[in-house]
Amino acid sequence: MLTSLALSTLLLAYPAPREPAPTDKGPGYLGITFEAAGDGVLVTDVRTDGPALAAGIKANDIILKFNGEPLEFDVFARKIVRMRPGTVVPVDILRGQDRIVIKVRLGVRPDDFPYALPDPELQVPMIEAPELPQP
């Protein structure tokens, strides 16, 4: 009995292990394409090299919550980008009739991801520096 009491005390004294702090910099990356779907977003495609596929997210899943917060379609991508790669995020999903929660470790956004590329039609006017008077 003394051994089980000591073991119980020992287990209570140490906190549960935590996810390591993210070490990478830059925008977070989930590796999906999506569209609006009622109160969430419908996953239309999952990249083969992305964190979403590694975590088990599939095409046709409906993401209802991201990081414990209900989704707003207009700000979903910004939420992902504002997080650092390496961050572990719970994602609440509706798959068929089942609601599941999947933890995803965000990745580093690859250069070939469409949303990471600059808009080629974006024209930024060049502003010439004024000439400085000569002393």
N, C-alpha and C positions, 0 to 999 in steps of 0.2 A: 504494500500500500504506500509506503514511504517513497518507493521508486516511482510509482505512477504520479504521485503528488509532485515530486521533484521534476519529473518530465513535463507535467502540465505547466508548472511554473516556468520552466525553461522555454517552452513553446510560446507562452504569453509574453515573455520578456523580449523576444526578437520579432521585429515587424516582418510582414510578408515581403518577399522579394519584389522589387520594382523593376520596371523596364529601364534600361540604361538611357541616359540623356542623349538626345540626338547630337551627332557630331558633325554632320554635313551641313553645308551652307547652301543657300539658293532656294528656289521654290520647291514645294512638295509636289509629288507626282503620284497619281493613283493608277494611271494606265488604262483609262476607259474613255469611251465616247458615250454621250447620253443625250436624252431629250426629256422634255417635261412630261410628267405622268401623274395627274391628280395632285396628291399631297406629297409626292416624291419625285424622283427622277428614274427613268427607265434606262437601264444599261443596254446600249445598242451594240457595243463592240468592246471586247476586252483584248488588249494588246498581249501578245504572246510573251513578251519580255518584261511585263509590268508587275507591280506589287499586287494588284487586284487579283490577277490570275493565280499568283503564288499563294494568296490567302484563301482562294476558293470562290471568288465572285465570278458569276457567269453572265453571259448575255441573256437578256430578258428578265434579270433580277430587277426589282424595284427597290431603290434605296430610299428608306423612309426617314432615317436619322443618320447624321454624321457627327461623330464625336458627342453623342448624347443630345444633340439639338435637332429639332425638326428642320426640314430642308425648305429653302426658298430657291427655286430654280435659278433666279437671276444672280444669286450670290454663291451658289455651290462651288463653282470653279474658283472663285476668289478665296473661299475658305481653304481649299486644298493648297493653293499657291502660297497662302500666308503661313503655312506650316512648314517646318523644316524637314528635310529628308531624314528618315530614321525615327520620326515620331510615330508611335503606335496609336491608332485611332480605332475605336469601336464603330462599326457600321451596321445599323439595323436594316435588315433586308426582308422583303416579302418575296418568297420564291414559291410560286404556285399559291397554295393556301397556307404555307408554313412561314412563320416569322422566325428569323434567326439573327443572331448577332455574330459578326465575324470581326476579328481584330486584324487590321491591316497595318503593316509597317510601311509608311510612305517612302518612296524611292526618290532618286535624283532624276530630274526631268531630262530625257535625252534630247540632243540637238535636233533630231529629225521629227520630234513630236510636233504636229501641225500648229498647236497653239503657242509654241515656243519660237516659231519663226517670225521674223518681222514681216509686216504687210508690204508686199512689193509695190502695191499701188499707192502707198503712203508717200506723198511728196512733201519733203520738209524744205522750205525755202532757205537758201543760204544767205546769211547776213554778213556783209563785209564789215570789217573793223574800220572805224574812222581813222583817217590819217592824223597822226599826232604832229603838232607844230614842232619845227626844228628849233633848237636853242641858238 
